Amino acid sequence: MVAPILVVTGPSGAGKTTVGRLVAAAFDPSVHIRMDDFTPFIVNGWIEPSLPEAALQNHVLGGAVAAAAMNFAQGGYTVVMDGHVFPDGLSALAQACASRGVPLHYAVLRTDLATCIARVTQRRPGDASPESLGRQHARFADLGDHEANVIDASGTPESVAAAMLSAFTAGLLPAAGSGRGSASADA
């Protein structure tokens, strides 16, 4: 039986990995795939992903993550995949999943920029500049059709995961961004 893939995305510091792990734990069997775990596979030729010349590298890494996720889903594992999946890159993943009969869902964790900066600074001091985090945060600010997929990530990881699971169960996180409702976690 084919299981779904639930993409958990948002800016750095939104809680993707922590919430993703909690959401994955709610399913049996399940897999939690962190897109960041694939970046060390590149031994030589690494290009900073935010640079324009990294487009091919980002596409290849995204394809490797997607292939792994779809294989697990086709094997019956509910997949929670966390990382930076911007709406403009979602259509290719949706097409690949559709061609394999894998249901795809999309959740965007969003909280204010100050919270994201504080969280990133706490776990990796000096790792990212407020300017680069601000640019990334802005890419998740106006999602158009995907606004319906936003989960308020300002609460505790447990409350955010509960809100995401509730939205997922209610069918409110379609990858196609059909414009159906949104969910929030209690602050």
Backbone as JSON Lines, residues from 0, in Angstrom:
{"i":0,"aa":"M","n":[0.84,-1.18,0.0],"ca":[0.0,0.0,0.0],"c":[0.88,1.25,0.0]}
{"i":1,"aa":"V","n":[0.6,2.17,-0.88],"ca":[1.36,3.41,-0.99],"c":[0.95,4.35,0.14]}
{"i":2,"aa":"A","n":[1.95,4.94,0.78],"ca":[1.71,5.89,1.87],"c":[2.01,7.31,1.36]}
{"i":3,"aa":"P","n":[1.57,8.32,2.08],"ca":[1.79,9.7,1.64],"c":[3.17,10.25,2.02]}
{"i":4,"aa":"I","n":[3.52,11.32,1.33],"ca":[4.68,12.14,1.69],"c":[4.14,13.47,2.19]}
{"i":5,"aa":"L","n":[4.64,13.9,3.33],"ca":[4.28,15.2,3.89],"c":[5.54,16.04,3.94]}
{"i":6,"aa":"V","n":[5.6,17.07,3.11],"ca":[6.73,17.99,3.08],"c":[6.51,19.02,4.18]}
{"i":7,"aa":"V","n":[7.52,19.21,5.02],"ca":[7.5,20.22,6.08],"c":[8.58,21.22,5.73]}
{"i":8,"aa":"T","n":[8.18,22.44,5.39],"ca":[9.13,23.44,4.96],"c":[8.92,24.74,5.71]}
{"i":9,"aa":"G","n":[9.75,25.71,5.41],"ca":[9.7,27.01,6.05],"c":[11.11,27.54,6.18]}
{"i":10,"aa":"P","n":[11.27,28.76,6.67],"ca":[12.61,29.32,6.81],"c":[13.4,28.62,7.9]}
{"i":11,"aa":"S","n":[14.7,28.8,7.87],"ca":[15.55,28.28,8.95],"c":[15.05,28.86,10.26]}
{"i":12,"aa":"G","n":[14.98,28.01,11.28],"ca":[14.51,28.45,12.59],"c":[13.02,28.32,12.8]}
{"i":13,"aa":"A","n":[12.29,27.86,11.79],"ca":[10.84,27.71,11.93],"c":[10.48,26.44,12.71]}
{"i":14,"aa":"G","n":[11.4,25.48,12.79],"ca":[11.14,24.26,13.54],"c":[10.89,23.03,12.69]}
{"i":15,"aa":"K","n":[11.32,23.05,11.44],"ca":[11.04,21.96,10.52],"c":[11.48,20.59,11.03]}
{"i":16,"aa":"T","n":[12.71,20.5,11.49],"ca":[13.25,19.2,11.9],"c":[12.6,18.71,13.19]}
{"i":17,"aa":"T","n":[12.48,19.56,14.17],"ca":[11.87,19.16,15.44],"c":[10.42,18.75,15.25]}
{"i":18,"aa":"V","n":[9.67,19.57,14.53],"ca":[8.26,19.27,14.28],"c":[8.13,18.07,13.35]}
{"i":19,"aa":"G","n":[9.0,18.0,12.35],"ca":[8.96,16.85,11.43],"c":[9.13,15.53,12.14]}
{"i":20,"aa":"R","n":[10.06,15.49,13.08],"ca":[10.3,14.26,13.86],"c":[9.05,13.9,14.67]}
{"i":21,"aa":"L","n":[8.42,14.89,15.29],"ca":[7.2,14.63,16.08],"c":[6.06,14.15,15.19]}
{"i":22,"aa":"V","n":[5.9,14.76,14.04],"ca":[4.84,14.35,13.12],"c":[5.09,12.93,12.62]}
{"i":23,"aa":"A","n":[6.32,12.62,12.25],"ca":[6.65,11.27,11.77],"c":[6.35,10.22,12.84]}
{"i":24,"aa":"A","n":[6.59,10.57,14.09],"ca":[6.35,9.62,15.19],"c":[4.87,9.27,15.36]}
{"i":25,"aa":"A","n":[4.0,10.05,14.77],"ca":[2.56,9.8,14.89],"c":[2.08,8.71,13.93]}
{"i":26,"aa":"F","n":[2.94,8.28,13.0],"ca":[2.56,7.27,12.01],"c":[3.38,6.0,12.21]}
{"i":27,"aa":"D","n":[2.81,4.87,11.81],"ca":[3.52,3.6,11.91],"c":[3.12,2.74,10.72]}
{"i":28,"aa":"P","n":[4.08,2.43,9.86],"ca":[5.49,2.78,9.85],"c":[5.69,4.19,9.28]}
{"i":29,"aa":"S","n":[6.81,4.79,9.63],"ca":[7.1,6.14,9.14],"c":[8.6,6.35,8.98]}
{"i":30,"aa":"V","n":[8.92,7.38,8.21],"ca":[10.3,7.77,7.95],"c":[10.36,9.29,8.05]}
{"i":31,"aa":"H","n":[11.43,9.79,8.64],"ca":[11.69,11.23,8.67],"c":[12.95,11.47,7.86]}
{"i":32,"aa":"I","n":[12.81,12.17,6.75],"ca":[13.94,12.47,5.87],"c":[14.26,13.96,6.01]}
{"i":33,"aa":"R","n":[15.49,14.22,6.43],"ca":[15.99,15.59,6.52],"c":[16.77,15.89,5.25]}
{"i":34,"aa":"M","n":[16.31,16.85,4.49],"ca":[17.0,17.19,3.25],"c":[18.45,17.59,3.52]}
{"i":35,"aa":"D","n":[18.71,18.24,4.65],"ca":[20.07,18.65,5.0],"c":[21.03,17.46,5.13]}
{"i":36,"aa":"D","n":[20.49,16.28,5.42],"ca":[21.36,15.1,5.55],"c":[21.95,14.66,4.21]}
{"i":37,"aa":"F","n":[21.4,15.15,3.11],"ca":[21.9,14.76,1.79],"c":[23.05,15.65,1.32]}
{"i":38,"aa":"T","n":[23.2,16.84,1.88],"ca":[24.23,17.76,1.39],"c":[25.65,17.24,1.58]}
{"i":39,"aa":"P","n":[25.97,16.52,2.67],"ca":[27.35,16.01,2.79],"c":[27.72,14.94,1.77]}
{"i":40,"aa":"F","n":[26.74,14.45,1.02],"ca":[27.05,13.46,-0.01],"c":[27.94,14.06,-1.1]}
{"i":41,"aa":"I","n":[27.86,15.38,-1.28],"ca":[28.71,16.04,-2.26],"c":[30.08,16.24,-1.63]}
{"i":42,"aa":"V","n":[31.08,15.56,-2.18],"ca":[32.43,15.6,-1.63],"c":[33.22,16.77,-2.22]}
{"i":43,"aa":"N","n":[33.16,16.94,-3.51],"ca":[33.86,18.03,-4.19],"c":[32.87,18.77,-5.08]}
{"i":44,"aa":"G","n":[33.06,20.08,-5.19],"ca":[32.22,20.87,-6.08],"c":[31.02,21.49,-5.4]}
{"i":45,"aa":"W","n":[31.03,21.54,-4.06],"ca":[29.91,22.12,-3.33],"c":[29.77,23.61,-3.67]}
{"i":46,"aa":"I","n":[28.52,24.03,-3.92],"ca":[28.21,25.44,-4.19],"c":[27.17,25.86,-3.16]}
{"i":47,"aa":"E","n":[27.38,26.99,-2.52],"ca":[26.42,27.51,-1.55],"c":[25.03,27.53,-2.2]}
{"i":48,"aa":"P","n":[24.03,26.83,-1.61],"ca":[22.73,26.67,-2.24],"c":[21.98,27.96,-2.58]}
{"i":49,"aa":"S","n":[22.28,29.05,-1.89],"ca":[21.56,30.3,-2.16],"c":[22.09,31.04,-3.39]}
{"i":50,"aa":"L","n":[23.22,30.6,-3.93],"ca":[23.81,31.26,-5.1],"c":[23.12,30.79,-6.38]}
{"i":51,"aa":"P","n":[22.99,31.69,-7.35],"ca":[22.34,31.31,-8.63],"c":[23.02,30.13,-9.32]}
{"i":52,"aa":"E","n":[24.35,30.05,-9.22],"ca":[25.06,28.96,-9.89],"c":[24.86,27.6,-9.22]}
{"i":53,"aa":"A","n":[24.12,27.56,-8.12],"ca":[23.84,26.29,-7.44],"c":[22.56,25.63,-7.95]}
{"i":54,"aa":"A","n":[21.94,26.19,-8.95],"ca":[20.65,25.68,-9.43],"c":[20.71,24.19,-9.78]}
{"i":55,"aa":"L","n":[21.71,23.77,-10.55],"ca":[21.81,22.36,-10.93],"c":[22.05,21.49,-9.7]}
{"i":56,"aa":"Q","n":[22.97,21.91,-8.83],"ca":[23.24,21.15,-7.6],"c":[21.95,21.01,-6.77]}
{"i":57,"aa":"N","n":[21.21,22.08,-6.61],"ca":[19.97,22.04,-5.82],"c":[18.95,21.1,-6.46]}
{"i":58,"aa":"H","n":[18.89,21.12,-7.78],"ca":[17.96,20.24,-8.5],"c":[18.35,18.77,-8.31]}
{"i":59,"aa":"V","n":[19.64,18.48,-8.41],"ca":[20.11,17.1,-8.25],"c":[19.87,16.61,-6.82]}
{"i":60,"aa":"L","n":[20.22,17.43,-5.83],"ca":[19.99,17.04,-4.44],"c":[18.51,16.85,-4.16]}
{"i":61,"aa":"G","n":[17.69,17.77,-4.66],"ca":[16.24,17.64,-4.48],"c":[15.71,16.36,-5.11]}
{"i":62,"aa":"G","n":[16.25,16.0,-6.27],"ca":[15.84,14.77,-6.93],"c":[16.22,13.53,-6.14]}
{"i":63,"aa":"A","n":[17.4,13.57,-5.52],"ca":[17.85,12.42,-4.71],"c":[16.95,12.27,-3.47]}
{"i":64,"aa":"V","n":[16.62,13.38,-2.84],"ca":[15.73,13.34,-1.68],"c":[14.35,12.84,-2.1]}
{"i":65,"aa":"A","n":[13.84,13.35,-3.2],"ca":[12.52,12.96,-3.69],"c":[12.48,11.47,-4.03]}
{"i":66,"aa":"A","n":[13.53,10.97,-4.67],"ca":[13.57,9.54,-5.03],"c":[13.53,8.67,-3.78]}
{"i":67,"aa":"A","n":[14.31,9.05,-2.78],"ca":[14.31,8.29,-1.52],"c":[12.93,8.33,-0.87]}
{"i":68,"aa":"A","n":[12.34,9.52,-0.82],"ca":[11.02,9.68,-0.2],"c":[9.97,8.84,-0.93]}
{"i":69,"aa":"M","n":[9.98,8.89,-2.26],"ca":[8.98,8.13,-3.02],"c":[9.18,6.63,-2.86]}
{"i":70,"aa":"N","n":[10.42,6.16,-2.78],"ca":[10.65,4.74,-2.58],"c":[10.11,4.28,-1.23]}
{"i":71,"aa":"F","n":[10.36,5.05,-0.18],"ca":[9.8,4.71,1.12],"c":[8.27,4.72,1.08]}
{"i":72,"aa":"A","n":[7.69,5.75,0.47],"ca":[6.23,5.86,0.4],"c":[5.63,4.68,-0.37]}
{"i":73,"aa":"Q","n":[6.27,4.3,-1.47],"ca":[5.77,3.15,-2.22],"c":[5.9,1.86,-1.44]}
{"i":74,"aa":"G","n":[6.8,1.84,-0.48],"ca":[6.96,0.68,0.39],"c":[6.02,0.7,1.59]}
{"i":75,"aa":"G","n":[5.16,1.71,1.66],"ca":[4.16,1.76,2.73],"c":[4.54,2.61,3.93]}
{"i":76,"aa":"Y","n":[5.67,3.31,3.88],"ca":[6.09,4.17,4.98],"c":[5.55,5.58,4.76]}
{"i":77,"aa":"T","n":[4.85,6.14,5.74],"ca":[4.5,7.55,5.67],"c":[5.8,8.33,5.81]}
{"i":78,"aa":"V","n":[6.03,9.24,4.88],"ca":[7.29,9.98,4.84],"c":[7.04,11.43,5.26]}
{"i":79,"aa":"V","n":[7.82,11.88,6.22],"ca":[7.84,13.3,6.58],"c":[9.21,13.8,6.13]}
{"i":80,"aa":"M","n":[9.19,14.7,5.18],"ca":[10.41,15.21,4.57],"c":[10.56,16.68,4.94]}
{"i":81,"aa":"D","n":[11.64,17.04,5.64],"ca":[11.8,18.45,6.0],"c":[12.98,19.08,5.3]}
{"i":82,"aa":"G","n":[12.81,20.33,4.94],"ca":[13.86,21.1,4.28],"c":[13.25,22.29,3.58]}
{"i":83,"aa":"H","n":[14.08,23.0,2.83],"ca":[13.61,24.18,2.11],"c":[13.02,23.75,0.77]}
{"i":84,"aa":"V","n":[11.7,23.7,0.71],"ca":[11.0,23.39,-0.54],"c":[10.1,24.59,-0.82]}
{"i":85,"aa":"F","n":[10.56,25.44,-1.73],"ca":[9.83,26.65,-2.05],"c":[8.71,26.31,-3.03]}
{"i":86,"aa":"P","n":[7.63,27.09,-3.02],"ca":[6.51,26.77,-3.91],"c":[6.9,26.64,-5.37]}
{"i":87,"aa":"D","n":[7.89,27.41,-5.84],"ca":[8.27,27.33,-7.24],"c":[8.94,26.0,-7.6]}
{"i":88,"aa":"G","n":[9.41,25.25,-6.6],"ca":[10.0,23.95,-6.85],"c":[9.07,22.79,-6.54]}
{"i":89,"aa":"L","n":[7.9,23.12,-6.03],"ca":[6.96,22.08,-5.61],"c":[6.31,21.35,-6.79]}
{"i":90,"aa":"S","n":[6.11,22.04,-7.89],"ca":[5.39,21.42,-9.01],"c":[6.13,20.19,-9.56]}
{"i":91,"aa":"A","n":[7.46,20.26,-9.65],"ca":[8.22,19.11,-10.15],"c":[8.07,17.91,-9.21]}
{"i":92,"aa":"L","n":[8.12,18.16,-7.9],"ca":[7.93,17.08,-6.94],"c":[6.51,16.52,-7.03]}
{"i":93,"aa":"A","n":[5.54,17.4,-7.17],"ca":[4.14,16.96,-7.29],"c":[3.95,16.09,-8.53]}
{"i":94,"aa":"Q","n":[4.56,16.48,-9.64],"ca":[4.45,15.69,-10.87],"c":[5.1,14.33,-10.71]}
{"i":95,"aa":"A","n":[6.27,14.29,-10.09],"ca":[6.97,13.01,-9.88],"c":[6.14,12.1,-8.98]}
{"i":96,"aa":"C","n":[5.59,12.65,-7.93],"ca":[4.76,11.84,-7.02],"c":[3.5,11.35,-7.73]}
{"i":97,"aa":"A","n":[2.87,12.23,-8.48],"ca":[1.65,11.84,-9.2],"c":[1.93,10.71,-10.19]}
{"i":98,"aa":"S","n":[3.09,10.77,-10.85],"ca":[3.41,9.72,-11.83],"c":[3.63,8.37,-11.16]}
{"i":99,"aa":"R","n":[3.94,8.37,-9.87],"ca":[4.16,7.13,-9.13],"c":[2.98,6.81,-8.21]}
{"i":100,"aa":"G","n":[1.94,7.61,-8.25],"ca":[0.76,7.35,-7.42],"c":[1.0,7.6,-5.94]}
{"i":101,"aa":"V","n":[1.91,8.52,-5.62],"ca":[2.23,8.83,-4.22],"c":[1.53,10.13,-3.82]}
{"i":102,"aa":"P","n":[0.65,10.1,-2.82],"ca":[0.0,11.34,-2.37],"c":[1.04,12.29,-1.75]}
{"i":103,"aa":"L","n":[0.95,13.56,-2.13],"ca":[1.9,14.56,-1.64],"c":[1.15,15.66,-0.91]}
{"i":104,"aa":"H","n":[1.67,16.03,0.25],"ca":[1.09,17.09,1.08],"c":[2.19,18.08,1.42]}
{"i":105,"aa":"Y","n":[1.81,19.33,1.64],"ca":[2.78,20.42,1.79],"c":[2.38,21.29,2.97]}
{"i":106,"aa":"A","n":[3.28,21.4,3.95],"ca":[3.04,22.26,5.11],"c":[4.19,23.25,5.24]}
{"i":107,"aa":"V","n":[3.85,24.52,5.39],"ca":[4.83,25.57,5.54],"c":[4.77,26.09,6.97]}
{"i":108,"aa":"L","n":[5.85,25.88,7.73],"ca":[5.92,26.42,9.08],"c":[6.36,27.87,8.98]}
{"i":109,"aa":"R","n":[5.62,28.73,9.66],"ca":[5.96,30.14,9.58],"c":[5.8,30.8,10.93]}
{"i":110,"aa":"T","n":[6.83,31.54,11.32],"ca":[6.81,32.38,12.51],"c":[7.54,33.67,12.16]}
{"i":111,"aa":"D","n":[7.59,34.61,13.08],"ca":[8.22,35.89,12.78],"c":[9.73,35.74,12.62]}
{"i":112,"aa":"L","n":[10.33,36.69,11.93],"ca":[11.76,36.65,11.63],"c":[12.6,36.66,12.9]}
{"i":113,"aa":"A","n":[12.22,37.46,13.89],"ca":[13.02,37.53,15.13],"c":[13.09,36.16,15.8]}
{"i":114,"aa":"T","n":[12.01,35.42,15.81],"ca":[12.0,34.07,16.41],"c":[12.92,33.14,15.61]}
{"i":115,"aa":"C","n":[12.86,33.21,14.29],"ca":[13.73,32.37,13.46],"c":[15.2,32.68,13.73]}
{"i":116,"aa":"I","n":[15.54,33.96,13.78],"ca":[16.93,34.35,14.03],"c":[17.38,33.86,15.4]}
{"i":117,"aa":"A","n":[16.52,34.03,16.42],"ca":[16.88,33.59,17.77],"c":[17.11,32.08,17.82]}
{"i":118,"aa":"R","n":[16.25,31.32,17.16],"ca":[16.38,29.86,17.17],"c":[17.65,29.41,16.45]}
{"i":119,"aa":"V","n":[17.94,30.0,15.3],"ca":[19.14,29.62,14.55],"c":[20.39,30.01,15.33]}
{"i":120,"aa":"T","n":[20.39,31.2,15.91],"ca":[21.54,31.67,16.69],"c":[21.77,30.78,17.9]}
{"i":121,"aa":"Q","n":[20.7,30.32,18.52],"ca":[20.84,29.46,19.71],"c":[21.47,28.12,19.37]}
{"i":122,"aa":"R","n":[21.08,27.53,18.24],"ca":[21.6,26.19,17.93],"c":[22.9,26.22,17.15]}
{"i":123,"aa":"R","n":[23.14,27.3,16.38],"ca":[24.38,27.39,15.59],"c":[24.9,28.83,15.61]}
{"i":124,"aa":"P","n":[25.47,29.27,16.74],"ca":[25.95,30.66,16.83],"c":[26.88,31.01,15.68]}
{"i":125,"aa":"G","n":[26.61,32.15,15.04],"ca":[27.45,32.64,13.96],"c":[27.28,31.92,12.64]}
{"i":126,"aa":"D","n":[26.31,31.0,12.54],"ca":[26.18,30.19,11.33],"c":[25.5,30.92,10.18]}
{"i":127,"aa":"A","n":[24.59,31.81,10.48],"ca":[23.87,32.51,9.42],"c":[23.68,33.96,9.8]}
{"i":128,"aa":"S","n":[23.81,34.83,8.81],"ca":[23.64,36.25,9.08],"c":[22.16,36.59,9.11]}
{"i":129,"aa":"P","n":[21.8,37.59,9.91],"ca":[20.4,38.04,9.93],"c":[19.91,38.46,8.54]}
{"i":130,"aa":"E","n":[20.81,39.0,7.72],"ca":[20.43,39.42,6.37],"c":[20.04,38.22,5.51]}
{"i":131,"aa":"S","n":[20.86,37.15,5.55],"ca":[20.53,35.97,4.74],"c":[19.28,35.28,5.27]}
{"i":132,"aa":"L","n":[19.13,35.24,6.59],"ca":[17.9,34.67,7.15],"c":[16.69,35.51,6.77]}
{"i":133,"aa":"G","n":[16.87,36.82,6.73],"ca":[15.78,37.71,6.32],"c":[15.35,37.46,4.88]}
{"i":134,"aa":"R","n":[16.31,37.27,3.99],"ca":[15.98,36.98,2.58],"c":[15.23,35.65,2.47]}
{"i":135,"aa":"Q","n":[15.72,34.66,3.2],"ca":[15.06,33.35,3.16],"c":[13.66,33.44,3.75]}
{"i":136,"aa":"H","n":[13.53,34.12,4.87],"ca":[12.23,34.3,5.53],"c":[11.24,34.96,4.57]}
{"i":137,"aa":"A","n":[11.71,35.95,3.82],"ca":[10.85,36.66,2.87],"c":[10.31,35.75,1.77]}
{"i":138,"aa":"R","n":[11.07,34.71,1.41],"ca":[10.6,33.78,0.36],"c":[9.39,32.97,0.8]}
{"i":139,"aa":"F","n":[9.14,32.92,2.12],"ca":[7.98,32.21,2.64],"c":[6.89,33.17,3.1]}
{"i":140,"aa":"A","n":[7.04,34.47,2.79],"ca":[6.1,35.48,3.29],"c":[4.78,35.52,2.52]}
{"i":141,"aa":"D","n":[4.84,35.47,1.21],"ca":[3.63,35.54,0.39],"c":[3.62,34.33,-0.53]}
{"i":142,"aa":"L","n":[2.83,33.33,-0.17],"ca":[2.86,32.05,-0.87],"c":[1.74,31.88,-1.88]}
{"i":143,"aa":"G","n":[0.95,32.91,-2.1],"ca":[-0.14,32.81,-3.07],"c":[-1.08,31.67,-2.74]}
{"i":144,"aa":"D","n":[-1.27,30.76,-3.69],"ca":[-2.18,29.62,-3.49],"c":[-1.78,28.74,-2.32]}
{"i":145,"aa":"H","n":[-0.53,28.8,-1.92],"ca":[-0.03,27.94,-0.85],"c":[-0.19,28.55,0.54]}
{"i":146,"aa":"E","n":[-0.79,29.72,0.65],"ca":[-1.06,30.31,1.97],"c":[-1.93,29.37,2.81]}
{"i":147,"aa":"A","n":[-2.76,28.59,2.16],"ca":[-3.63,27.63,2.87],"c":[-2.82,26.52,3.54]}
{"i":148,"aa":"N","n":[-1.56,26.39,3.17],"ca":[-0.7,25.33,3.71],"c":[0.16,25.81,4.87]}
{"i":149,"aa":"V","n":[-0.05,27.03,5.33],"ca":[0.77,27.61,6.4],"c":[0.28,27.12,7.76]}
{"i":150,"aa":"I","n":[1.26,26.74,8.57],"ca":[1.03,26.36,9.97],"c":[1.78,27.39,10.82]}
{"i":151,"aa":"D","n":[1.11,27.99,11.77],"ca":[1.74,28.95,12.67],"c":[2.74,28.18,13.55]}
{"i":152,"aa":"A","n":[4.01,28.54,13.43],"ca":[5.07,27.83,14.15],"c":[5.58,28.6,15.36]}
{"i":153,"aa":"S","n":[4.79,29.51,15.88],"ca":[5.24,30.3,17.02],"c":[5.06,29.59,18.35]}
{"i":154,"aa":"G","n":[4.31,28.5,18.38],"ca":[4.08,27.77,19.63],"c":[5.17,26.75,19.91]}
{"i":155,"aa":"T","n":[4.9,25.89,20.86],"ca":[5.84,24.82,21.19],"c":[5.88,23.81,20.04]}
{"i":156,"aa":"P","n":[6.97,23.06,19.93],"ca":[7.03,22.05,18.87],"c":[5.84,21.08,18.94]}
{"i":157,"aa":"E","n":[5.44,20.72,20.15],"ca":[4.31,19.78,20.3],"c":[3.01,20.39,19.79]}
{"i":158,"aa":"S","n":[2.77,21.67,20.07],"ca":[1.52,22.29,19.61],"c":[1.54,22.51,18.09]}
{"i":159,"aa":"V","n":[2.72,22.82,17.55],"ca":[2.83,22.98,16.1],"c":[2.61,21.63,15.41]}
{"i":160,"aa":"A","n":[3.22,20.58,15.95],"ca":[3.03,19.24,15.38],"c":[1.56,18.83,15.46]}
{"i":161,"aa":"A","n":[0.9,19.12,16.57],"ca":[-0.52,18.78,16.71],"c":[-1.36,19.54,15.68]}
{"i":162,"aa":"A","n":[-1.05,20.81,15.46],"ca":[-1.78,21.6,14.46],"c":[-1.55,21.04,13.06]}
{"i":163,"aa":"M","n":[-0.32,20.64,12.78],"ca":[-0.01,20.07,11.47],"c":[-0.74,18.74,11.26]}
{"i":164,"aa":"L","n":[-0.71,17.9,12.26],"ca":[-1.42,16.61,12.15],"c":[-2.91,16.82,11.97]}
{"i":165,"aa":"S","n":[-3.47,17.78,12.68],"ca":[-4.9,18.08,12.56],"c":[-5.23,18.56,11.14]}
{"i":166,"aa":"A","n":[-4.4,19.46,10.61],"ca":[-4.61,19.96,9.25],"c":[-4.45,18.86,8.23]}
{"i":167,"aa":"F","n":[-3.44,18.01,8.42],"ca":[-3.21,16.89,7.5],"c":[-4.41,15.94,7.51]}
{"i":168,"aa":"T","n":[-4.87,15.57,8.7],"ca":[-6.0,14.65,8.84],"c":[-7.27,15.23,8.22]}
{"i":169,"aa":"A","n":[-7.43,16.53,8.32],"ca":[-8.61,17.2,7.75],"c":[-8.49,17.43,6.25]}
{"i":170,"aa":"G","n":[-7.34,17.07,5.66],"ca":[-7.16,17.24,4.22],"c":[-6.85,18.67,3.82]}
{"i":171,"aa":"L","n":[-6.27,19.45,4.72],"ca":[-6.03,20.87,4.46],"c":[-4.63,21.18,3.94]}
{"i":172,"aa":"L","n":[-3.82,20.17,3.65],"ca":[-2.44,20.4,3.23],"c":[-2.13,19.82,1.85]}
{"i":173,"aa":"P","n":[-3.01,20.03,0.88],"ca":[-2.71,19.48,-0.45],"c":[-1.52,20.2,-1.08]}
{"i":174,"aa":"A","n":[-0.7,19.46,-1.79],"ca":[0.46,20.05,-2.44],"c":[0.05,21.0,-3.56]}
{"i":175,"aa":"A","n":[-1.12,20.77,-4.1],"ca":[-1.57,21.6,-5.23],"c":[-2.0,22.99,-4.79]}
{"i":176,"aa":"G","n":[-2.09,23.24,-3.48],"ca":[-2.47,24.58,-3.0],"c":[-3.86,24.96,-3.43]}
{"i":177,"aa":"S","n":[-4.82,24.1,-3.17],"ca":[-6.18,24.33,-3.64],"c":[-6.89,25.46,-2.92]}
{"i":178,"aa":"G","n":[-6.2,26.1,-1.95],"ca":[-6.8,27.23,-1.28],"c":[-7.69,26.87,-0.12]}
{"i":179,"aa":"R","n":[-7.73,25.61,0.29],"ca":[-8.54,25.22,1.44],"c":[-7.86,25.69,2.71]}
{"i":180,"aa":"G","n":[-8.61,25.88,3.77],"ca":[-8.23,26.41,5.08],"c":[-6.78,26.36,5.51]}
{"i":181,"aa":"S","n":[-6.49,26.95,6.64],"ca":[-5.16,26.92,7.23],"c":[-5.28,26.52,8.68]}
{"i":182,"aa":"A","n":[-4.17,26.25,9.29],"ca":[-4.18,25.83,10.7],"c":[-3.17,26.64,11.48]}
{"i":183,"aa":"S","n":[-3.36,26.73,12.77],"ca":[-2.37,27.4,13.61],"c":[-2.21,26.63,14.9]}
{"i":184,"aa":"A","n":[-1.05,26.81,15.49],"ca":[-0.79,26.18,16.79],"c":[-0.93,27.23,17.86]}
{"i":185,"aa":"D","n":[-1.39,26.83,19.02],"ca":[-1.53,27.76,20.13],"c":[-0.17,28.28,20.53]}
{"i":186,"aa":"A","n":[-0.09,29.55,20.83],"ca":[1.18,30.16,21.24],"c":[1.51,29.79,22.68]}
